[in-house]
């Protein structure tokens, strides 16, 4: 399914221009995630100027999503193009995943509204930093993995991403049982949750490389094992 979709997106077909828009969405939301992470962890000041720039990026992502949807509808309105319906549904689903990443990156940048002090230098925050690093690494690689249909790398990152999600769930429990003041607890729970959701949507994009259409977003262990055994 992905191979057929990419063939369309790389062609001179009217759907072809959507490939550049989808790649642009991935690029913008990845940068949004990196910027929001720097703001969240205090590596850069969450100034109103930086926040405004991030919001503008989110608006651009939303416009790209709407543009892709509009072209899909126009394409499918012609009877001769009805055979492309599965690929169009596939693309629309992926586009929504990427758009949601932009929302979560924006939310991550807003955590300073609840707590403006530095995060503690302790094992729980260190765990969250590791989760952040894992999500960012996965996201940086996602675009190339998608465009090259690298099943082996996709399976590896999906496995790592699922592990990060489990670690995020466990970390929230540990934070809830900690003795932090309310502001720190809120900041850590929100940060952990947002990184889990960003990672989850990146995994959904990667799952399109190895899963059939009806199983994208779902992680069938048999399908993953099959992809591991047959990376080609």
Secondary structure, 3 states (H helix, E strand, C coil): CHHHHHHHHCCCCCCHHHHHHHHHHHHHHHHHHHHHHHHHCCCCCCCHHHHHHHHHHHHHHHHHHHHHHHHHHHHHCCHHHHHHHHHHHHHHHHHHHHHHHHHHHHHHHCHHHCCCCCCCCCHHHHHHHHHHHHHHHHHHHHHHHHHHCCHHHHHHHHHHHHHHHHHHHHHHHHHHCCCCCHHHHHHHHHHHHHHHHHHHHHHHHHHHHHCCHHHCCCCCHHHHHHHHHCCC
